[in-house]
Amino acid sequence: MTELPESQRPVSYLPLFAVTFLVGVVMISLGPVLDSILKDLDIKLAQGGLISASLSVGMLIGLVALNFFLARLPVKWGLAGGTWLLAASLAASALLGRSLWSLFAVYLFVGIACVFLNSLPGMWVASHVKVGTSHAMVVLLLFFAIGMMVAPVLIGIALGLGATWRWVFGFEAILSAVLAVVLTVAPISDIHGRENLRLRQLRAVVGFNPRLFAVVLAASVLYIGAEFTLNVWLPKYVIDVFDAGKNVASQTVALFWLGLVAGRLIQMPLSKRVPASRLLMVGTGIMAVFALATALSTSLPMAMVMAFFAGLGASASFALILSFSGRFTAWHAGVVYSAVMAAAAIGRIVFPYIVGPIAHSLGFRLAMGLAFVLAGAVCLLSLLLKRVSGETGRA
């Protein structure tokens, strides 16, 4: 039998799952350690969102680089290189972050690295899995959710034992370096036909279904804005409003992600039978209701329970939004996937940032209510997604 070229060999899903898990761990870590960073570096509450903005600006830069300059880079080396960069930038953040702006500068490279680990696995799924795309995307992003659920628990325990945010970033740097070694030697198949994006190609992608392209991007901006409002600010919210300890505050965001993981496990079988737009409508509707309940909670236990149910509603929402990229043909799907990730980065920059000034000026409860508004808007957009995507009554 003729040996297939390396780029055509069957993919091993384990590296895709591993990097998706790792990027979940890294991206959720800021929330549990935010209070420690603000106090250690003497940063005002109104400026706290700038650290999250640094991560997201880096992700936008990374997305531009990945699609316009590095599209022909094999998936294997994109993942390995991204993981090495992640290890180096996390170590630099721990060692060199001595003020708001020095941390902003080095943490930006964490965002650039996260793009490769967050985008390439999903782009592979969108490009190769054309039957049951929503189910495959839910399975992949389940590992992202597990990372986001486990990390706050462990970080909370570490902070409770006296660890600092620098230790947390340092440990994540070591973990990233170990995975980078594995990825450097592991065989990983490629995405065929990817080219550096040009304006004419982007026009072709958008022209395939411009209304679907626009609605999917809008849904991505709004949903990620809601999710990261909770990811970044929920621990600080319960510390300031309910005088919670750092360990308990970390468990609050872990409960949000525990609900999200539980919701994804529930939705995995449903995603094979129920249209993605319908699951998205129900999920974000539930998320909106319980995000509002979290903001209006009268006690810490109530806030923690409401956060769990908000996560249960969020569940597979982003995976479902991403699955609509599979409705575009051939390599277009990978471009649309990247565009959705870019839109998500904008959501991460804008909405978590404005929570800080709102909380400083008008109070934390009103600021956290922003998640309710954004999730509710996605619930309404899901009705439009069904129409513009040509989705039928079955998955």
Buried (B, 14 or more C-beta within 10 A) or exposed (E): EEEEEEEEEEBEBEBBBBBBBBBBBBBBBBBBBBBBBBEBBEBEBBBBBBBBBBBBBBBBBBBBBBBBEBBEBBBBBBBBBBBBBBBBBBBBBBEEBEEBEBBBBBBBBBBBBBBBBBBBBBBBBBBBBEEBBBBBBBBBBBBBBBBBBBBBBBBBEBBEEEBBBBBBBBBBBEBBBEBBEBBBEBEBBBBEEBEEBEEEBBEEBBEBBEEBBEBBBBBBBBBBBBBBBBBBBBBBBBBBBBEBEBBBBBBBBBBBBBBBBBBBBBBBEBBEEBBBBBBBBBBBBBBBBBBBBBBBBEEBEBBBBBBBBBBBBBBBBBBBBBBBBBBBEEBBBBBBBBBBBBBBBBBBBBBBBBBBBBBBEEBBBEBBBBBBBBBBBBBBBBEBBBEBBEBEEEB
